[in-house]
Amino acid sequence: MDGILNTTTNTVHKHGSRDSHGRTVCGATKYLSDGQLDRVDVDQAVTDKQASKCGRCFSDGGGY
Ligand SMILES: [Zn+2]
């Protein structure tokens, strides 16, 4: 699944369908620069980087 990783908080977000203001479904990364964001595969980020899932993007997620 397509995701966006916030490398500062190590939280993975669901990628929004449209690349408008918020690049993620929840819009939490709206004010972050591209350097703080990584295009990742959600499952891979969780497995490989121990990233936590955003609670607003994923129903099984934790914090954000
Ligand atoms: Zn999110």
N, CA, C, O and the ligand as a Tripos MOL2 file, in Angstrom:
@<TRIPOS>MOLECULE
protein
  257   255    65     0     0
PROTEIN
NO_CHARGES

@<TRIPOS>ATOM
      1 N           0.8420   -1.1960    0.0000 N.3       1 MET1
      2 CA          0.0000    0.0000    0.0000 C.3       1 MET1
      3 C           0.8800    1.2510    0.0000 C.2       1 MET1
      4 O           1.9200    1.2950    0.6570 O.2       1 MET1
      5 N           0.4560    2.2320   -0.7260 N.am      2 ASP2
      6 CA          1.1850    3.4800   -0.8470 C.3       2 ASP2
      7 C           1.1030    4.2810    0.4500 C.2       2 ASP2
      8 O           0.0170    4.5170    0.9810 O.2       2 ASP2
      9 N           2.2510    4.6880    0.9430 N.am      3 GLY3
     10 CA          2.2470    5.4620    2.1680 C.3       3 GLY3
     11 C           3.2750    6.5750    2.1470 C.2       3 GLY3
     12 O           4.1440    6.6400    1.2770 O.2       3 GLY3
     13 N           3.1460    7.4590    3.1470 N.am      4 ILE4
     14 CA          4.0990    8.5500    3.3280 C.3       4 ILE4
     15 C           4.6770    8.4260    4.7260 C.2       4 ILE4
     16 O           3.9390    8.3750    5.7100 O.2       4 ILE4
     17 N           6.0010    8.3770    4.8080 N.am      5 LEU5
     18 CA          6.6250    8.2740    6.1140 C.3       5 LEU5
     19 C           7.1340    9.6420    6.5710 C.2       5 LEU5
     20 O           7.8780   10.3200    5.8630 O.2       5 LEU5
     21 N           6.7160   10.0170    7.7560 N.am      6 ASN6
     22 CA          7.2770   11.2040    8.3930 C.3       6 ASN6
     23 C           8.5470   10.7640    9.0940 C.2       6 ASN6
     24 O           8.4990   10.0910   10.1230 O.2       6 ASN6
     25 N           9.6820   11.1490    8.5290 N.am      7 THR7
     26 CA         10.9530   10.6560    9.0490 C.3       7 THR7
     27 C          11.3180   11.2880   10.3850 C.2       7 THR7
     28 O          12.2030   10.7900   11.0800 O.2       7 THR7
     29 N          10.6600   12.3640   10.7510 N.am      8 THR8
     30 CA         10.9200   13.0090   12.0320 C.3       8 THR8
     31 C          10.2890   12.2450   13.1810 C.2       8 THR8
     32 O          10.9150   12.0510   14.2240 O.2       8 THR8
     33 N           9.0600   11.8140   12.9930 N.am      9 THR9
     34 CA          8.3530   11.0990   14.0490 C.3       9 THR9
     35 C           8.2970    9.6030   13.7890 C.2       9 THR9
     36 O           7.8200    8.8400   14.6280 O.2       9 THR9
     37 N           8.7890    9.1790   12.6160 N.am     10 ASN10
     38 CA          8.7310    7.7710   12.2190 C.3      10 ASN10
     39 C           7.2950    7.2490   12.2410 C.2      10 ASN10
     40 O           7.0120    6.1570   12.7330 O.2      10 ASN10
     41 N           6.4190    8.0520   11.7000 N.am     11 THR11
     42 CA          5.0170    7.6620   11.5890 C.3      11 THR11
     43 C           4.6490    7.5800   10.1170 C.2      11 THR11
     44 O           4.9760    8.4600    9.3220 O.2      11 THR11
     45 N           3.9610    6.5020    9.7800 N.am     12 VAL12
     46 CA          3.5900    6.3210    8.3830 C.3      12 VAL12
     47 C           2.1240    6.6950    8.1880 C.2      12 VAL12
     48 O           1.2570    6.3360    8.9850 O.2      12 VAL12
     49 N           1.8770    7.4180    7.1160 N.am     13 HIS13
     50 CA          0.5300    7.8760    6.7950 C.3      13 HIS13
     51 C           0.0880    7.2810    5.4800 C.2      13 HIS13
     52 O           0.9020    6.8640    4.6560 O.2      13 HIS13
     53 N          -1.2100    7.2490    5.3020 N.am     14 LYS14
     54 CA         -1.7500    6.7700    4.0470 C.3      14 LYS14
     55 C          -1.6460    7.8850    3.0160 C.2      14 LYS14
     56 O          -1.9730    9.0360    3.3040 O.2      14 LYS14
     57 N          -1.2030    7.5540    1.8510 N.am     15 HIS15
     58 CA         -1.0700    8.5540    0.8010 C.3      15 HIS15
     59 C          -2.4410    8.9670    0.2830 C.2      15 HIS15
     60 O          -3.2900    8.1270   -0.0160 O.2      15 HIS15
     61 N          -2.6410   10.2880    0.1820 N.am     16 GLY16
     62 CA         -3.9190   10.7780   -0.3150 C.3      16 GLY16
     63 C          -4.0830   10.4830   -1.7910 C.2      16 GLY16
     64 O          -3.0950   10.3270   -2.5090 O.2      16 GLY16
     65 N          -5.3040   10.4070   -2.2440 N.am     17 SER17
     66 CA         -5.5510   10.0970   -3.6440 C.3      17 SER17
     67 C          -5.2210   11.2860   -4.5280 C.2      17 SER17
     68 O          -4.8720   11.1140   -5.6960 O.2      17 SER17
     69 N          -5.3290   12.4850   -3.9850 N.am     18 ARG18
     70 CA         -5.0080   13.6710   -4.7740 C.3      18 ARG18
     71 C          -3.8420   14.4110   -4.1480 C.2      18 ARG18
     72 O          -3.7450   14.5250   -2.9260 O.2      18 ARG18
     73 N          -2.9800   14.9010   -4.9790 N.am     19 ASP19
     74 CA         -1.8070   15.6020   -4.4840 C.3      19 ASP19
     75 C          -2.0970   17.0970   -4.3820 C.2      19 ASP19
     76 O          -1.4840   17.9070   -5.0780 O.2      19 ASP19
     77 N          -3.0130   17.4450   -3.5290 N.am     20 SER20
     78 CA         -3.3350   18.8510   -3.3510 C.3      20 SER20
     79 C          -2.5920   19.4250   -2.1540 C.2      20 SER20
     80 O          -1.3620   19.4720   -2.1600 O.2      20 SER20
     81 N          -3.3010   19.8540   -1.1490 N.am     21 HIS21
     82 CA         -2.6350   20.4520    0.0110 C.3      21 HIS21
     83 C          -1.9700   19.3910    0.8660 C.2      21 HIS21
     84 O          -0.7450   19.3460    0.9790 O.2      21 HIS21
     85 N          -2.7720   18.5540    1.4550 N.am     22 GLY22
     86 CA         -2.2180   17.4760    2.2640 C.3      22 GLY22
     87 C          -1.8730   16.3110    1.3750 C.2      22 GLY22
     88 O          -2.6680   15.8960    0.5320 O.2      22 GLY22
     89 N          -0.7000   15.7960    1.5670 N.am     23 ARG23
     90 CA         -0.3140   14.6460    0.7550 C.3      23 ARG23
     91 C          -0.8040   13.3630    1.3880 C.2      23 ARG23
     92 O          -0.8120   12.3100    0.7490 O.2      23 ARG23
     93 N          -1.2160   13.4480    2.6460 N.am     24 THR24
     94 CA         -1.7230   12.2640    3.3160 C.3      24 THR24
     95 C          -3.2230   12.3930    3.5090 C.2      24 THR24
     96 O          -3.7950   13.4710    3.3500 O.2      24 THR24
     97 N          -3.8380   11.2970    3.8490 N.am     25 VAL25
     98 CA         -5.2810   11.2710    4.0620 C.3      25 VAL25
     99 C          -5.6730   12.1970    5.2060 C.2      25 VAL25
    100 O          -6.6790   12.9010    5.1150 O.2      25 VAL25
    101 N          -4.8880   12.2040    6.2810 N.am     26 CYS26
    102 CA         -5.2430   12.9940    7.4630 C.3      26 CYS26
    103 C          -4.7470   14.4270    7.3800 C.2      26 CYS26
    104 O          -5.2110   15.2790    8.1380 O.2      26 CYS26
    105 N          -3.8060   14.7170    6.4700 N.am     27 GLY27
    106 CA         -3.3100   16.0760    6.3270 C.3      27 GLY27
    107 C          -2.2760   16.4710    7.3650 C.2      27 GLY27
    108 O          -1.9170   17.6450    7.4580 O.2      27 GLY27
    109 N          -1.7930   15.5240    8.1400 N.am     28 ALA28
    110 CA         -0.8500   15.8260    9.2110 C.3      28 ALA28
    111 C           0.4930   16.3150    8.6930 C.2      28 ALA28
    112 O           1.2390   16.9670    9.4230 O.2      28 ALA28
    113 N           0.8010   16.0120    7.4610 N.am     29 THR29
    114 CA          2.1160   16.3690    6.9280 C.3      29 THR29
    115 C           2.0740   17.6480    6.0940 C.2      29 THR29
    116 O           3.0410   17.9990    5.4180 O.2      29 THR29
    117 N           0.9670   18.3170    6.1560 N.am     30 LYS30
    118 CA          0.7390   19.5310    5.3680 C.3      30 LYS30
    119 C           1.8550   20.5650    5.5120 C.2      30 LYS30
    120 O           2.2500   21.2040    4.5360 O.2      30 LYS30
    121 N           2.3500   20.7200    6.7130 N.am     31 TYR31
    122 CA          3.3250   21.7760    6.9570 C.3      31 TYR31
    123 C           4.7640   21.2760    6.9930 C.2      31 TYR31
    124 O           5.6800   22.0120    7.3630 O.2      31 TYR31
    125 N           4.9490   20.0370    6.6110 N.am     32 LEU32
    126 CA          6.2950   19.4840    6.6070 C.3      32 LEU32
    127 C           6.9120   19.6160    5.2220 C.2      32 LEU32
    128 O           6.2100   19.5770    4.2110 O.2      32 LEU32
    129 N           8.2160   19.7710    5.1870 N.am     33 SER33
    130 CA          8.8960   19.8710    3.8990 C.3      33 SER33
    131 C           9.1060   18.4770    3.3180 C.2      33 SER33
    132 O           8.9970   17.4720    4.0210 O.2      33 SER33
    133 N           9.4060   18.4350    2.0420 N.am     34 ASP34
    134 CA          9.6070   17.1510    1.3790 C.3      34 ASP34
    135 C          10.7540   16.3580    1.9900 C.2      34 ASP34
    136 O          10.7610   15.1270    1.9550 O.2      34 ASP34
    137 N          11.7260   17.0770    2.5520 N.am     35 GLY35
    138 CA         12.8670   16.4070    3.1520 C.3      35 GLY35
    139 C          12.5130   15.5860    4.3760 C.2      35 GLY35
    140 O          13.2680   14.7040    4.7840 O.2      35 GLY35
    141 N          11.3720   15.8780    4.9550 N.am     36 GLN36
    142 CA         10.9410   15.1380    6.1400 C.3      36 GLN36
    143 C           9.9960   14.0080    5.7830 C.2      36 GLN36
    144 O           9.5460   13.2630    6.6540 O.2      36 GLN36
    145 N           9.6940   13.8840    4.4870 N.am     37 LEU37
    146 CA          8.7190   12.8950    4.0690 C.3      37 LEU37
    147 C           9.3210   11.9170    3.0870 C.2      37 LEU37
    148 O          10.1010   12.2950    2.2130 O.2      37 LEU37
    149 N           8.9560   10.6680    3.2360 N.am     38 ASP38
    150 CA          9.4460    9.6190    2.3640 C.3      38 ASP38
    151 C           8.2690    8.8610    1.7740 C.2      38 ASP38
    152 O           7.3460    8.4770    2.4920 O.2      38 ASP38
    153 N           8.3040    8.6510    0.4910 N.am     39 ARG39
    154 CA          7.3310    7.7890   -0.1550 C.3      39 ARG39
    155 C           7.7040    6.3480    0.1760 C.2      39 ARG39
    156 O           8.7860    5.8930   -0.1950 O.2      39 ARG39
    157 N           6.8500    5.6420    0.8500 N.am     40 VAL40
    158 CA          7.1830    4.2830    1.2580 C.3      40 VAL40
    159 C           6.0100    3.3410    1.0360 C.2      40 VAL40
    160 O           4.8790    3.7570    0.7860 O.2      40 VAL40
    161 N           6.3200    2.0790    1.1370 N.am     41 ASP41
    162 CA          5.2780    1.0800    1.2160 C.3      41 ASP41
    163 C           4.9220    0.9270    2.6860 C.2      41 ASP41
    164 O           5.8130    0.7390    3.5150 O.2      41 ASP41
    165 N           3.6500    1.0030    3.0260 N.am     42 VAL42
    166 CA          3.2220    1.0370    4.4180 C.3      42 VAL42
    167 C           3.7210   -0.1750    5.2080 C.2      42 VAL42
    168 O           4.3320   -0.0310    6.2670 O.2      42 VAL42
    169 N           3.4550   -1.3510    4.6830 N.am     43 ASP43
    170 CA          3.8380   -2.5590    5.4100 C.3      43 ASP43
    171 C           5.3440   -2.6760    5.5770 C.2      43 ASP43
    172 O           5.8410   -3.1580    6.5950 O.2      43 ASP43
    173 N           6.0600   -2.2220    4.5480 N.am     44 GLN44
    174 CA          7.5110   -2.2790    4.6030 C.3      44 GLN44
    175 C           8.0540   -1.3180    5.6680 C.2      44 GLN44
    176 O           8.9800   -1.6670    6.4000 O.2      44 GLN44
    177 N           7.4920   -0.1310    5.7550 N.am     45 ALA45
    178 CA          7.9330    0.8530    6.7430 C.3      45 ALA45
    179 C           7.6980    0.3400    8.1580 C.2      45 ALA45
    180 O           8.5390    0.5170    9.0390 O.2      45 ALA45
    181 N           6.5660   -0.2880    8.3650 N.am     46 VAL46
    182 CA          6.2420   -0.8140    9.6910 C.3      46 VAL46
    183 C           7.1800   -1.9620   10.0500 C.2      46 VAL46
    184 O           7.6510   -2.0640   11.1830 O.2      46 VAL46
    185 N           7.4420   -2.8130    9.0810 N.am     47 THR47
    186 CA          8.2850   -3.9740    9.3280 C.3      47 THR47
    187 C           9.7630   -3.6070    9.4210 C.2      47 THR47
    188 O          10.4440   -3.9850   10.3740 O.2      47 THR47
    189 N          10.2550   -2.8680    8.4260 N.am     48 ASP48
    190 CA         11.6790   -2.5800    8.3460 C.3      48 ASP48
    191 C          12.1260   -1.4550    9.2590 C.2      48 ASP48
    192 O          13.2200   -1.5200    9.8200 O.2      48 ASP48
    193 N          11.3150   -0.4330    9.4220 N.am     49 LYS49
    194 CA         11.7310    0.7370   10.1940 C.3      49 LYS49
    195 C          11.0110    0.8730   11.5180 C.2      49 LYS49
    196 O          11.2210    1.8420   12.2480 O.2      49 LYS49
    197 N          10.1630   -0.0940   11.8310 N.am     50 GLN50
    198 CA          9.3760   -0.0250   13.0590 C.3      50 GLN50
    199 C           8.5820    1.2770   13.1620 C.2      50 GLN50
    200 O           8.3920    1.8230   14.2490 O.2      50 GLN50
    201 N           8.1320    1.7480   12.0320 N.am     51 ALA51
    202 CA          7.3160    2.9560   12.0190 C.3      51 ALA51
    203 C           5.9450    2.6580   12.6130 C.2      51 ALA51
    204 O           5.4340    1.5420   12.5070 O.2      51 ALA51
    205 N           5.3620    3.6710   13.2350 N.am     52 SER52
    206 CA          4.0110    3.4830   13.7550 C.3      52 SER52
    207 C           3.0090    4.0670   12.7680 C.2      52 SER52
    208 O           3.2910    5.0420   12.0700 O.2      52 SER52
    209 N           1.8580    3.4610   12.7280 N.am     53 LYS53
    210 CA          0.8390    3.9110   11.7900 C.3      53 LYS53
    211 C           0.0540    5.0710   12.3750 C.2      53 LYS53
    212 O          -0.2350    5.0970   13.5710 O.2      53 LYS53
    213 N          -0.2820    6.0150   11.5390 N.am     54 CYS54
    214 CA         -1.0870    7.1510   11.9690 C.3      54 CYS54
    215 C          -2.5050    6.6800   12.3220 C.2      54 CYS54
    216 O          -3.1500    5.9590   11.5610 O.2      54 CYS54
    217 N          -2.9600    7.1090   13.4920 N.am     55 GLY55
    218 CA         -4.2790    6.6860   13.9550 C.3      55 GLY55
    219 C          -5.4230    7.2470   13.1390 C.2      55 GLY55
    220 O          -6.5270    6.7030   13.1430 O.2      55 GLY55
    221 N          -5.1550    8.3360   12.4390 N.am     56 ARG56
    222 CA         -6.2140    8.9430   11.6460 C.3      56 ARG56
    223 C          -6.2590    8.3930   10.2320 C.2      56 ARG56
    224 O          -7.2850    8.4720    9.5570 O.2      56 ARG56
    225 N          -5.1510    7.8420    9.7940 N.am     57 CYS57
    226 CA         -5.1050    7.2690    8.4470 C.3      57 CYS57
    227 C          -5.4670    5.7950    8.4610 C.2      57 CYS57
    228 O          -6.0370    5.2810    7.4980 O.2      57 CYS57
    229 N          -5.1400    5.1220    9.5370 N.am     58 PHE58
    230 CA         -5.3800    3.6920    9.6210 C.3      58 PHE58
    231 C          -6.2440    3.3890   10.8380 C.2      58 PHE58
    232 O          -6.0170    3.9210   11.9240 O.2      58 PHE58
    233 N          -7.2210    2.5420   10.6440 N.am     59 SER59
    234 CA         -8.1050    2.1950   11.7510 C.3      59 SER59
    235 C          -7.3730    1.3890   12.8170 C.2      59 SER59
    236 O          -7.7830    1.3630   13.9780 O.2      59 SER59
    237 N          -6.2730    0.7240   12.4110 N.am     60 ASP60
    238 CA         -5.5200   -0.0630   13.3910 C.3      60 ASP60
    239 C          -4.2660    0.6870   13.8300 C.2      60 ASP60
    240 O          -3.3680    0.0970   14.4320 O.2      60 ASP60
    241 N          -4.2000    1.9690   13.5360 N.am     61 GLY61
    242 CA         -3.0200    2.7390   13.8680 C.3      61 GLY61
    243 C          -3.0090    3.2150   15.3130 C.2      61 GLY61
    244 O          -4.0020    3.1020   16.0320 O.2      61 GLY61
    245 N          -1.8600    3.7490   15.7190 N.am     62 GLY62
    246 CA         -1.7180    4.2300   17.0740 C.3      62 GLY62
    247 C          -1.7240    5.7420   17.1190 C.2      62 GLY62
    248 O          -2.7640    6.3700   16.9200 O.2      62 GLY62
    249 N          -0.5590    6.3360   17.3810 N.am     63 GLY63
    250 CA         -0.4800    7.7910   17.4580 C.3      63 GLY63
    251 C          -0.3330    8.4270   16.0970 C.2      63 GLY63
    252 O          -0.5480    7.7830   15.0700 O.2      63 GLY63
    253 N           0.0320    9.6890   16.0930 N.am     64 TYR64
    254 CA          0.2660   10.3860   14.8300 C.3      64 TYR64
    255 C           1.2300   11.5300   14.9420 C.2      64 TYR64
    256 O           1.5120   12.1990   13.9470 O.2      64 TYR64
    257 ZN         -2.0750   10.2760    8.9290 Zn       65 ZN65
@<TRIPOS>BOND
     1     1     2 1
     2     2     3 1
     3     3     4 2
     4     3     5 am
     5     5     6 1
     6     6     7 1
     7     7     8 2
     8     7     9 am
     9     9    10 1
    10    10    11 1
    11    11    12 2
    12    11    13 am
    13    13    14 1
    14    14    15 1
    15    15    16 2
    16    15    17 am
    17    17    18 1
    18    18    19 1
    19    19    20 2
    20    19    21 am
    21    21    22 1
    22    22    23 1
    23    23    24 2
    24    23    25 am
    25    25    26 1
    26    26    27 1
    27    27    28 2
    28    27    29 am
    29    29    30 1
    30    30    31 1
    31    31    32 2
    32    31    33 am
    33    33    34 1
    34    34    35 1
    35    35    36 2
    36    35    37 am
    37    37    38 1
    38    38    39 1
    39    39    40 2
    40    39    41 am
    41    41    42 1
    42    42    43 1
    43    43    44 2
    44    43    45 am
    45    45    46 1
    46    46    47 1
    47    47    48 2
    48    47    49 am
    49    49    50 1
    50    50    51 1
    51    51    52 2
    52    51    53 am
    53    53    54 1
    54    54    55 1
    55    55    56 2
    56    55    57 am
    57    57    58 1
    58    58    59 1
    59    59    60 2
    60    59    61 am
    61    61    62 1
    62    62    63 1
    63    63    64 2
    64    63    65 am
    65    65    66 1
    66    66    67 1
    67    67    68 2
    68    67    69 am
    69    69    70 1
    70    70    71 1
    71    71    72 2
    72    71    73 am
    73    73    74 1
    74    74    75 1
    75    75    76 2
    76    75    77 am
    77    77    78 1
    78    78    79 1
    79    79    80 2
    80    79    81 am
    81    81    82 1
    82    82    83 1
    83    83    84 2
    84    83    85 am
    85    85    86 1
    86    86    87 1
    87    87    88 2
    88    87    89 am
    89    89    90 1
    90    90    91 1
    91    91    92 2
    92    91    93 am
    93    93    94 1
    94    94    95 1
    95    95    96 2
    96    95    97 am
    97    97    98 1
    98    98    99 1
    99    99   100 2
   100    99   101 am
   101   101   102 1
   102   102   103 1
   103   103   104 2
   104   103   105 am
   105   105   106 1
   106   106   107 1
   107   107   108 2
   108   107   109 am
   109   109   110 1
   110   110   111 1
   111   111   112 2
   112   111   113 am
   113   113   114 1
   114   114   115 1
   115   115   116 2
   116   115   117 am
   117   117   118 1
   118   118   119 1
   119   119   120 2
   120   119   121 am
   121   121   122 1
   122   122   123 1
   123   123   124 2
   124   123   125 am
   125   125   126 1
   126   126   127 1
   127   127   128 2
   128   127   129 am
   129   129   130 1
   130   130   131 1
   131   131   132 2
   132   131   133 am
   133   133   134 1
   134   134   135 1
   135   135   136 2
   136   135   137 am
   137   137   138 1
   138   138   139 1
   139   139   140 2
   140   139   141 am
   141   141   142 1
   142   142   143 1
   143   143   144 2
   144   143   145 am
   145   145   146 1
   146   146   147 1
   147   147   148 2
   148   147   149 am
   149   149   150 1
   150   150   151 1
   151   151   152 2
   152   151   153 am
   153   153   154 1
   154   154   155 1
   155   155   156 2
   156   155   157 am
   157   157   158 1
   158   158   159 1
   159   159   160 2
   160   159   161 am
   161   161   162 1
   162   162   163 1
   163   163   164 2
   164   163   165 am
   165   165   166 1
   166   166   167 1
   167   167   168 2
   168   167   169 am
   169   169   170 1
   170   170   171 1
   171   171   172 2
   172   171   173 am
   173   173   174 1
   174   174   175 1
   175   175   176 2
   176   175   177 am
   177   177   178 1
   178   178   179 1
   179   179   180 2
   180   179   181 am
   181   181   182 1
   182   182   183 1
   183   183   184 2
   184   183   185 am
   185   185   186 1
   186   186   187 1
   187   187   188 2
   188   187   189 am
   189   189   190 1
   190   190   191 1
   191   191   192 2
   192   191   193 am
   193   193   194 1
   194   194   195 1
   195   195   196 2
   196   195   197 am
   197   197   198 1
   198   198   199 1
   199   199   200 2
   200   199   201 am
   201   201   202 1
   202   202   203 1
   203   203   204 2
   204   203   205 am
   205   205   206 1
   206   206   207 1
   207   207   208 2
   208   207   209 am
   209   209   210 1
   210   210   211 1
   211   211   212 2
   212   211   213 am
   213   213   214 1
   214   214   215 1
   215   215   216 2
   216   215   217 am
   217   217   218 1
   218   218   219 1
   219   219   220 2
   220   219   221 am
   221   221   222 1
   222   222   223 1
   223   223   224 2
   224   223   225 am
   225   225   226 1
   226   226   227 1
   227   227   228 2
   228   227   229 am
   229   229   230 1
   230   230   231 1
   231   231   232 2
   232   231   233 am
   233   233   234 1
   234   234   235 1
   235   235   236 2
   236   235   237 am
   237   237   238 1
   238   238   239 1
   239   239   240 2
   240   239   241 am
   241   241   242 1
   242   242   243 1
   243   243   244 2
   244   243   245 am
   245   245   246 1
   246   246   247 1
   247   247   248 2
   248   247   249 am
   249   249   250 1
   250   250   251 1
   251   251   252 2
   252   251   253 am
   253   253   254 1
   254   254   255 1
   255   255   256 2
@<TRIPOS>SUBSTRUCTURE
     1 MET1         2 RESIDUE 1 A MET
     2 ASP2         6 RESIDUE 1 A ASP
     3 GLY3        10 RESIDUE 1 A GLY
     4 ILE4        14 RESIDUE 1 A ILE
     5 LEU5        18 RESIDUE 1 A LEU
     6 ASN6        22 RESIDUE 1 A ASN
     7 THR7        26 RESIDUE 1 A THR
     8 THR8        30 RESIDUE 1 A THR
     9 THR9        34 RESIDUE 1 A THR
    10 ASN10       38 RESIDUE 1 A ASN
    11 THR11       42 RESIDUE 1 A THR
    12 VAL12       46 RESIDUE 1 A VAL
    13 HIS13       50 RESIDUE 1 A HIS
    14 LYS14       54 RESIDUE 1 A LYS
    15 HIS15       58 RESIDUE 1 A HIS
    16 GLY16       62 RESIDUE 1 A GLY
    17 SER17       66 RESIDUE 1 A SER
    18 ARG18       70 RESIDUE 1 A ARG
    19 ASP19       74 RESIDUE 1 A ASP
    20 SER20       78 RESIDUE 1 A SER
    21 HIS21       82 RESIDUE 1 A HIS
    22 GLY22       86 RESIDUE 1 A GLY
    23 ARG23       90 RESIDUE 1 A ARG
    24 THR24       94 RESIDUE 1 A THR
    25 VAL25       98 RESIDUE 1 A VAL
    26 CYS26      102 RESIDUE 1 A CYS
    27 GLY27      106 RESIDUE 1 A GLY
    28 ALA28      110 RESIDUE 1 A ALA
    29 THR29      114 RESIDUE 1 A THR
    30 LYS30      118 RESIDUE 1 A LYS
    31 TYR31      122 RESIDUE 1 A TYR
    32 LEU32      126 RESIDUE 1 A LEU
    33 SER33      130 RESIDUE 1 A SER
    34 ASP34      134 RESIDUE 1 A ASP
    35 GLY35      138 RESIDUE 1 A GLY
    36 GLN36      142 RESIDUE 1 A GLN
    37 LEU37      146 RESIDUE 1 A LEU
    38 ASP38      150 RESIDUE 1 A ASP
    39 ARG39      154 RESIDUE 1 A ARG
    40 VAL40      158 RESIDUE 1 A VAL
    41 ASP41      162 RESIDUE 1 A ASP
    42 VAL42      166 RESIDUE 1 A VAL
    43 ASP43      170 RESIDUE 1 A ASP
    44 GLN44      174 RESIDUE 1 A GLN
    45 ALA45      178 RESIDUE 1 A ALA
    46 VAL46      182 RESIDUE 1 A VAL
    47 THR47      186 RESIDUE 1 A THR
    48 ASP48      190 RESIDUE 1 A ASP
    49 LYS49      194 RESIDUE 1 A LYS
    50 GLN50      198 RESIDUE 1 A GLN
    51 ALA51      202 RESIDUE 1 A ALA
    52 SER52      206 RESIDUE 1 A SER
    53 LYS53      210 RESIDUE 1 A LYS
    54 CYS54      214 RESIDUE 1 A CYS
    55 GLY55      218 RESIDUE 1 A GLY
    56 ARG56      222 RESIDUE 1 A ARG
    57 CYS57      226 RESIDUE 1 A CYS
    58 PHE58      230 RESIDUE 1 A PHE
    59 SER59      234 RESIDUE 1 A SER
    60 ASP60      238 RESIDUE 1 A ASP
    61 GLY61      242 RESIDUE 1 A GLY
    62 GLY62      246 RESIDUE 1 A GLY
    63 GLY63      250 RESIDUE 1 A GLY
    64 TYR64      254 RESIDUE 1 A TYR
    65 ZN65       257 GROUP 0 **** ****
